[in-house]
Amino acid sequence: MATVGDFFWQRLHRWGVRIVFGYPGDGINGLLGALNRAEGKIRFIQVRHEEMAAFMASAYAKFTGEFGVCIATSGPGASHLVTGLYDARLDHMPVLAIAGQQARMALGGHYQQELDLLSMFKDVAGAYVQQASVPGQVRHLVDRAIRIAVGERRVTALIFPNDLQDLDYEEPPRKHGTVHSGVGYAEPKVMPYERELNRAAAVLNDGKKVAILVGAGALAATDEVIAVADRLGAGAAKALLGKAVLPDDLPWVTGSIGLLGTKPSWDMMNECDTLLMIGSGFPYSEFLPKEGAARGVQIDIEPGMLSLRYPMEVNLAGDSRETLRGLLPLLKQKPDGAWRATIAKNVAEWWRTLESRAMNPARPVNPQRVAWELSPRLPDRAIITSDSGSCANWYARDVKIRRGMRCSLSGGLASMGAAVPYAIAAKIAHPDRPVIALVGDGAMQMNNMAELITVAKYWREWSDPRWVVCVFNNQDLNQVTWEQRVLEGDPKLEASQTLPDVPYHKFAELIGLKGIFVDDPERVGAGWDEALAADRPVVLEVKTDPNVPPLPPHITLEQAKKFTSMLLKGDPDEANIIRRSAREVLSSVLPGWKD
């Protein structure tokens, strides 16, 4: 006789689930016992912490286009999932979370590890969170949780009391008050009506200086975005989650936008007369055209994201690829004129600026150079992940993406500690593709070092062993340090910002991986070459300078004033800041300034 646990995994298998990320505990013993009896139909990936399991489920959804699944025990196991689930929630990824619970008889009795999981998950998995009560209920709970997760691109959660998991499974009886559900979901074709496409085309055809902004919602529409951009003679910027939409070798692609963005993106948005926004929830309105300065058209599958960052004249609710295909025949061919020529000139100058910045001397290694040296060495079909923090600046600006590559990070949540679990999930999903993670030392110390043990556990199963995590070791929580300096005018607070020095490459060697240490700028390229040629996963640790500023594309006079006032207050790294940072900060607002 099959148990509830047996039926549960059978049902997930029918829905196409083949991977589940998680960590065991007695609250899910019945489910894990049933998974063992499933004879390998669904693979359990054992992580070191439940938060990492949820991050991996989110990343698995990003890198496969399927939905991710994570599982944790009751109490603290379930609560540990929440941060990773919020990552999926804010980036619109379909993820199913499974959590154990104490026995039904004990609920409400202040029992050990009894948490109100329904309330706890209600926000992050608000689209659908339910706790099973009887065996016959499990069928429709699974079916609805998955269908809602996939159809609405949301997080859903199912909670299973531990005594229920081992009960004999029973189909719901054919009587009043029961639910009889089925398996299956086919993604619909979602397009605006023709009249709305015509309205959008009229706006875009009328524009003389069209700017495009693409996000993660356009990842499956690369060809369509290029065709529309060429038809309109437009330039295109990329939100951080849309970095892989367009290759960076196109002369009209201005790169990232926002705090981690480029000057060409800033200039284009300030000079355009028309904005086409495709599949992006880019949050910072101050980096878009001034309100009223440009006419706007937006395409998004979620109506709630339309006209949210900029007051759009035409809002097109639909799939990016299908909508662009419908829009393209209505667009008039614009000649490649002064607008595109200006954009291409700005982009070419910007790449030269980045190279110059990357090669500036530092103590000991300029962090920009680490990302700059990686770009020409990236293998075809590589998948790149980045953590949050100053390393994300170099990832956003300096890493050049080619067609066929994938990349992502924690976007809406911008959580520290996501790069390594993202990279593991990418390798689990695509064991034949090289994977590179860029991580700050703060995130490594927070939770990513432990997940190297997960890599050591599984890497021999990968058909391509190339998996590299590059640690920017600057002994500083660098992004926050610079935000304090430039945005607040405060010097570095050593008590909160200084990190202990950890030999990350040696830890890798202790667990059977390869460790490489670089503290010489002339060895950065060789370090990447060695890492990408290794016969096993690698931790490439680079000793980087914390006083190279992760500059935004545009520094206001007010920010420059706060920066100089910080120096007057006495920063502990004042001498190094003046040597390596003041020139770039002040010259951005005072072009004639010399150090």
C-alpha positions in Angstrom: 0.0 0.0 0.0 1.4 3.4 -1.0 1.8 6.0 1.7 1.0 9.7 1.4 4.8 10.2 0.9 4.9 7.7 -1.9 2.0 9.3 -3.7 3.5 12.8 -3.2 6.7 11.9 -5.1 4.8 10.0 -7.8 2.6 13.1 -8.3 5.6 15.4 -8.5 7.3 13.0 -11.0 4.2 13.2 -13.2 4.5 17.0 -13.1 8.1 16.6 -14.5 10.1 17.1 -11.3 13.5 15.4 -11.4 15.5 17.5 -8.9 14.7 18.6 -5.4 17.1 20.6 -3.2 17.0 20.2 0.5 18.3 19.2 3.9 16.9 16.3 6.0 15.2 16.3 9.4 12.7 14.3 11.4 9.8 16.5 10.3 10.1 15.1 6.8 11.3 11.5 7.6 8.2 10.1 6.0 8.7 12.0 2.8 12.4 11.2 2.5 11.7 7.5 3.2 9.2 7.6 0.3 11.8 9.4 -1.9 14.2 6.6 -1.2 11.6 4.1 -2.3 11.0 6.1 -5.5 14.2 4.4 -6.9 15.9 7.5 -8.3 13.0 8.9 -10.2 13.6 12.2 -8.4 17.1 13.2 -7.3 17.7 14.7 -3.9 20.5 17.3 -3.8 21.8 17.6 -0.2 22.8 21.2 0.6 24.5 22.4 3.8 21.8 24.8 4.8 18.1 25.2 3.9 18.5 28.8 2.8 20.9 27.5 0.1 18.3 24.9 -1.0 15.8 27.7 -1.6 18.4 29.8 -3.5 19.2 26.7 -5.6 15.5 26.1 -6.4 15.2 29.8 -7.5 18.4 29.6 -9.7 17.3 26.2 -11.1 14.1 27.8 -12.3 16.1 30.7 -13.8 18.6 28.5 -15.7 16.1 25.8 -16.9 12.8 27.6 -17.5 11.2 24.9 -15.3 10.0 25.3 -11.7 12.3 24.7 -8.8 11.6 22.5 -5.7 13.1 22.7 -2.3 12.3 20.8 0.9 13.1 21.3 4.6 12.1 19.9 7.9 9.7 21.5 10.4 10.6 24.5 12.7 14.0 26.0 12.0 14.4 24.0 8.7 11.3 25.6 7.3 12.1 29.1 8.6 15.6 28.9 7.0 14.0 28.6 3.6 12.4 32.0 3.7 15.3 34.2 2.4 15.9 32.0 -0.6 12.2 31.9 -1.3 12.0 35.7 -1.3 14.7 35.7 -3.9 12.4 33.6 -6.1 9.4 35.7 -5.2 11.0 39.1 -6.1 12.5 37.8 -9.3 9.2 36.1 -10.4 10.5 32.6 -10.4 8.2 29.5 -10.0 9.3 27.6 -6.9 7.5 25.0 -4.8 8.6 24.8 -1.2 7.9 21.7 0.9 8.1 21.8 4.7 7.4 19.3 7.5 5.3 20.1 10.5 4.7 18.5 13.9 2.0 15.8 14.2 -1.6 16.9 13.8 -2.5 15.9 17.3 0.2 18.2 18.8 -0.6 21.3 16.8 -1.7 24.2 19.0 0.1 22.6 22.0 3.3 24.7 22.0 5.1 21.6 20.9 8.9 21.5 20.1 9.6 23.0 16.7 6.0 23.9 16.2 5.8 27.1 14.2 2.8 28.7 12.6 4.1 27.9 9.1 0.9 28.9 7.3 1.3 32.4 8.7 5.1 32.4 8.2 4.9 31.5 4.5 1.8 33.6 3.8 3.7 36.6 2.3 6.5 34.8 0.4 4.2 32.1 -0.8 0.9 34.0 -0.7 -0.2 32.8 -4.1 -0.8 29.4 -2.6 0.2 28.0 0.8 -1.7 25.1 2.4 -1.2 22.5 5.1 -2.4 18.9 4.4 -4.8 17.4 6.9 -5.9 14.1 5.3 -4.5 11.8 2.7 -7.2 12.4 0.1 -6.4 16.1 0.1 -2.8 15.7 -1.0 -3.7 15.2 -4.7 -5.3 18.6 -5.3 -2.8 20.4 -3.1 0.1 19.2 -5.2 -1.7 19.9 -8.5 -2.8 23.4 -7.5 0.5 24.4 -5.9 2.5 23.5 -9.1 0.0 24.9 -11.5 -0.2 28.2 -9.7 3.6 28.4 -9.3 4.2 27.8 -13.0 1.2 29.7 -14.4 1.7 32.8 -12.2 5.5 32.5 -11.8 5.2 32.6 -8.0 6.4 30.8 -4.9 4.0 28.3 -3.5 4.3 26.2 -0.3 2.9 22.9 1.0 3.2 21.8 4.6 3.0 18.2 5.7 2.5 17.1 9.4 4.9 14.3 10.1 2.3 11.7 11.1 0.3 12.3 7.8 3.3 11.4 5.7 3.3 7.7 6.7 -0.4 7.1 6.5 -1.8 5.0 3.7 -2.7 7.1 0.7 -6.4 7.3 -0.3 -7.9 8.9 -3.3 -10.6 11.4 -2.6 -14.0 9.8 -2.4 -16.6 10.6 -5.0 -18.9 12.7 -2.8 -19.9 16.2 -1.9 -17.1 18.2 -0.3 -14.2 16.6 -2.2 -11.9 17.8 -4.9 -10.7 15.7 -7.9 -7.8 17.4 -9.7 -5.6 16.5 -12.6 -2.0 17.0 -13.8 -0.9 19.3 -16.6 -0.3 22.9 -17.7 0.5 24.4 -21.1 1.9 27.9 -21.2 -0.6 30.1 -23.1 0.3 32.5 -25.9 -0.3 35.9 -24.4 -0.4 38.9 -26.8 -2.1 42.3 -26.8 -4.9 43.1 -29.2 -3.9 44.4 -32.6 -5.3 47.9 -31.9 -2.8 48.2 -29.0 0.1 47.0 -31.1 -0.9 49.7 -33.6 -0.9 52.3 -30.9 2.5 51.2 -29.7 3.9 51.2 -33.3 2.7 54.7 -33.9 4.6 56.0 -30.8 7.8 54.1 -31.7 7.6 55.1 -35.4 7.3 58.7 -34.4 10.4 58.6 -32.2 13.7 60.0 -33.5 15.9 58.8 -30.6 14.6 55.5 -29.4 16.1 53.8 -26.3 15.3 50.2 -25.3 15.6 48.7 -21.8 15.5 44.9 -21.6 15.1 42.8 -18.5 14.8 39.1 -17.5 11.4 38.9 -19.2 13.2 39.3 -22.6 15.7 36.5 -22.1 13.9 34.3 -24.6 13.5 37.1 -27.1 17.0 38.0 -28.1 16.4 37.7 -31.9 13.2 39.7 -31.6 14.8 42.5 -29.6 17.7 42.8 -32.1 15.2 42.9 -35.0 13.1 45.6 -33.4 16.2 47.6 -32.3 17.6 47.5 -35.9 14.2 48.5 -37.3 14.0 51.5 -35.0 17.7 52.4 -35.1 17.6 52.2 -31.3 20.2 51.7 -28.6 19.6 49.2 -25.8 20.5 49.1 -22.1 20.2 46.0 -20.0 18.8 45.7 -16.5 20.9 43.5 -14.3 18.7 40.4 -14.7 18.6 41.0 -18.4 22.4 41.0 -18.9 22.3 37.9 -21.1 19.5 39.2 -23.4 21.9 41.0 -25.7 25.5 40.2 -26.5 27.9 43.0 -25.6 29.7 42.9 -28.9 26.8 44.8 -30.5 27.9 48.4 -30.9 24.5 49.8 -29.9 24.2 47.9 -26.6 25.1 50.3 -23.8 25.4 47.7 -21.1 24.0 47.8 -17.6 21.8 50.6 -16.2 21.4 52.0 -12.7 23.7 52.2 -9.8 25.8 49.4 -11.3 25.4 50.8 -14.8 27.4 52.5 -17.5 27.8 56.1 -18.6 26.4 55.3 -22.2 23.2 53.9 -20.6 22.9 57.1 -18.5 23.5 59.3 -21.5 21.1 57.4 -23.7 18.3 57.6 -21.2 18.8 61.3 -20.7 18.9 62.1 -24.4 16.2 59.8 -25.9 12.7 61.0 -27.0 11.1 57.5 -26.9 11.5 54.6 -24.4 10.6 50.9 -25.1 10.8 48.8 -22.0 10.7 45.1 -22.4 10.3 42.6 -19.6 11.9 44.6 -16.9 11.0 45.7 -13.4 14.2 47.8 -13.1 13.5 49.7 -9.9 15.4 53.0 -10.1 13.3 55.6 -11.9 16.0 58.3 -11.6 18.1 56.4 -14.2 15.2 56.5 -16.7 14.2 59.6 -18.8 12.8 62.5 -16.8 9.0 62.3 -16.6 7.5 63.8 -19.7 10.8 64.0 -21.6 10.2 60.8 -23.6 7.1 58.9 -24.8 6.9 55.4 -23.5 5.9 51.9 -24.5 6.2 48.9 -22.2 5.8 45.2 -22.7 5.4 42.9 -19.7 3.6 39.6 -19.0 2.5 40.9 -15.6 0.0 43.8 -15.7 1.1 44.9 -12.3 4.5 45.8 -13.6 3.2 48.0 -16.4 3.7 51.8 -16.1 5.2 51.3 -12.7 8.7 52.9 -13.1 7.8 55.4 -15.9 4.4 56.8 -17.0 4.0 54.8 -20.3 1.8 56.0 -23.1 1.1 52.5 -24.3 1.1 49.4 -22.0 1.3 46.0 -23.7 0.4 43.1 -21.5 1.9 40.1 -23.2 4.8 37.7 -23.6 7.9 39.6 -24.8 8.8 37.4 -27.7 5.3 37.0 -29.1 4.5 40.7 -28.6 7.7 41.8 -30.4 6.9 39.4 -33.2 3.5 41.0 -33.6 4.9 44.5 -33.3 7.8 44.2 -35.8 5.7 44.2 -39.1 4.1 47.5 -37.9 7.4 49.3 -37.4 9.0 51.5 -40.1 12.6 51.0 -41.0 14.7 53.9 -39.7 18.1 54.7 -41.2 21.1 54.2 -39.0 21.6 57.9 -38.4 23.3 60.2 -35.9 21.5 58.7 -32.9 22.9 55.3 -33.3 26.3 56.6 -34.3 26.4 58.7 -31.1 25.5 55.6 -29.0 28.1 53.5 -30.7 30.8 56.2 -30.2 29.9 56.5 -26.5 29.9 52.7 -26.1 33.4 52.3 -27.7 34.7 55.1 -25.6 33.2 53.5 -22.5 34.9 50.2 -23.1 38.2 52.0 -23.4 37.5 53.8 -20.1 36.8 50.5 -18.4 40.0 49.0 -19.7 41.9 52.0 -18.5 40.3 51.8 -15.0 40.9 48.1 -14.8 44.6 48.6 -15.5 45.1 51.3 -12.9 47.5 50.4 -10.2 46.1 49.2 -6.9 47.2 47.5 -3.6 47.6 44.8 -4.5 45.1 44.0 -7.3 42.5 46.2 -8.9 39.1 44.4 -8.6 38.0 45.7 -11.9 40.9 43.9 -13.6 39.7 40.6 -12.2 36.4 40.9 -14.2 38.1 42.6 -17.2 40.6 39.7 -17.6 37.8 37.2 -17.3 35.8 38.4 -20.2 38.1 37.3 -23.1 38.7 34.0 -21.4 35.0 33.1 -20.8 34.3 29.7 -22.5 31.5 29.4 -24.9 28.1 28.6 -23.3 29.5 29.7 -19.9 27.1 30.4 -17.1 28.1 33.3 -14.8 26.7 34.1 -11.4 27.5 37.1 -9.1 26.9 37.9 -5.5 25.6 41.2 -4.2 28.1 43.8 -3.2 31.0 45.6 -5.0 31.8 42.4 -7.0 28.4 43.0 -8.7 29.6 46.3 -10.0 32.5 44.6 -11.9 30.2 41.8 -13.1 27.6 44.3 -14.3 30.1 46.6 -16.2 33.2 44.7 -17.0 32.1 41.2 -17.9 31.2 40.9 -21.6 28.5 38.5 -22.4 28.4 36.6 -25.8 25.5 34.8 -27.4 24.9 31.4 -25.9 26.0 32.4 -22.4 23.7 32.6 -19.3 24.1 34.7 -16.2 22.1 35.8 -13.2 22.2 36.9 -9.6 19.8 37.8 -6.8 18.0 40.7 -8.4 15.0 42.1 -6.6 16.2 40.8 -3.2 19.8 41.6 -3.8 20.8 39.2 -1.1 24.3 38.4 -0.1 25.2 34.7 -0.3 23.4 33.7 -3.5 26.3 33.3 -6.0 27.6 29.9 -4.9 24.3 28.2 -4.6 23.3 29.8 -7.9 26.4 28.3 -9.5 25.8 24.9 -8.0 22.2 24.9 -9.3 23.5 26.0 -12.7 25.9 23.0 -12.7 23.2 20.6 -11.5 20.9 21.8 -14.3 23.7 21.9 -17.0 26.6 19.6 -16.0 28.1 20.0 -19.4 28.5 23.8 -19.2 31.3 25.7 -17.5 30.2 27.8 -14.5 31.9 30.8 -12.9 30.8 32.6 -9.7 32.0 36.0 -8.6 31.8 36.4 -4.9 32.9 38.9 -2.3 34.7 37.8 0.9 31.7 38.9 3.0 29.3 36.5 1.2 31.9 33.7 1.4 32.1 34.1 5.1 28.4 34.5 5.6 27.3 31.2 4.0 29.0 30.4 0.8 32.1 28.6 2.1 30.1 25.8 3.5 28.4 25.2 0.1 31.9 24.4 -1.3 31.4 21.1 0.5 28.3 20.5 -1.6 30.5 21.0 -4.7 33.1 18.6 -3.3 30.2 16.1 -2.8 28.9 16.2 -6.4 31.5 17.5 -8.8 32.7 14.1 -10.0 29.3 13.5 -11.5 29.6 16.5 -13.9 30.6 15.8 -17.5 32.5 19.1 -17.6 34.4 19.7 -14.3 34.9 23.5 -14.9 33.3 25.2 -12.0 35.2 28.3 -10.6 34.3 30.6 -7.8 36.4 33.8 -7.7 36.6 35.4 -4.3 37.4 39.1 -4.1 39.3 39.1 -0.8 39.5 42.8 0.3 38.7 42.3 4.0 36.0 44.8 3.7 32.2 44.9 3.3 33.0 47.1 0.4 29.7 48.1 -1.2 28.3 49.3 2.1 31.7 51.1 2.9 31.4 53.0 -0.3 27.7 53.8 0.2 28.7 55.3 3.6 31.4 57.4 2.0 29.6 58.7 -1.1 25.9 58.6 -0.1 26.2 59.5 3.6 29.5 61.4 3.7 30.7 59.2 6.6 34.1 57.5 6.9 34.5 53.8 7.0 33.3 52.3 10.4 35.9 49.6 11.0 33.9 47.8 13.6 31.2 47.0 11.1 33.1 46.9 7.8 36.4 45.2 8.4 36.5 41.4 7.8 38.9 38.8 9.0 41.4 37.5 6.5 40.5 33.9 5.5 42.6 31.7 3.1 39.7 30.6 1.0 41.9 28.8 -1.6 43.4 26.7 1.2 40.0 25.7 2.4 39.2 24.5 -1.1 42.4 22.4 -1.1 41.4 20.9 2.3 38.2 19.5 0.8 39.7 18.2 -2.4 39.1 21.1 -4.7 41.8 23.2 -6.4 42.9 26.5 -4.8 44.6 29.3 -6.5 45.9 32.5 -4.8 46.7 35.7 -6.7 48.1 38.9 -5.2 49.9 40.2 -8.2 48.0 42.1 -10.9 50.2 40.7 -13.6 49.1 37.2 -12.6 45.3 37.7 -12.8 45.0 36.5 -16.4 47.2 33.5 -15.7 45.1 32.7 -12.6 42.0 32.6 -14.8 43.7 30.5 -17.4 44.8 28.0 -14.7 41.4 27.9 -13.1 39.5 27.3 -16.4 41.9 24.6 -17.4 41.7 22.6 -14.1 40.4 19.1 -13.9 38.2 19.9 -10.9 36.3 22.8 -9.3 38.5 25.8 -8.3 38.5 28.5 -5.7 40.4 31.4 -7.3 41.2 33.9 -4.5 42.3 37.3 -5.5 43.6 39.8 -3.0 41.9 43.0 -4.1 42.1 46.6 -3.1 39.0 47.8 -1.1 39.8 51.4 -2.1 38.9 51.2 -5.8 35.5 52.9 -5.9 32.5 51.1 -7.4 31.4 54.3 -9.1 27.8 54.9 -10.3 27.6 56.1 -13.9 26.8 59.6 -12.8 28.0 61.3 -9.6 26.1 64.3 -8.5 27.8 67.4 -7.0 26.1 66.6 -3.7 27.7 63.1 -3.7 31.1 64.6 -4.5 30.7 67.0 -1.6 29.8 64.2 0.8 32.9 62.3 -0.4 35.2 65.2 0.3 33.5 65.9 3.6 34.2 62.2 4.5 37.9 62.8 3.9 37.9 65.8 6.2 36.3 63.6 8.9 39.2 61.2 8.7 38.7 57.8 7.1 41.0 55.0 8.3 42.0 54.4 4.7 42.3 58.1 3.8 45.7 57.9 2.2 44.8 55.1 -0.1 41.4 56.6 -1.0 43.1 59.8 -2.1 45.6 57.9 -4.2 43.2 55.6 -5.9 39.7 57.0 -5.6 39.5 60.8 -5.4 40.7 61.2 -9.0 37.8 59.1 -10.4 35.1 60.5 -8.0 35.9 64.2 -8.3 36.8 64.1 -12.1 33.3 62.8 -12.7 31.8 66.1 -11.5 34.7 68.4 -12.0 36.2 67.5 -15.4 39.2 69.9 -15.0 40.1 68.6 -11.6 43.6 67.2 -11.1 45.1 65.4 -8.2 
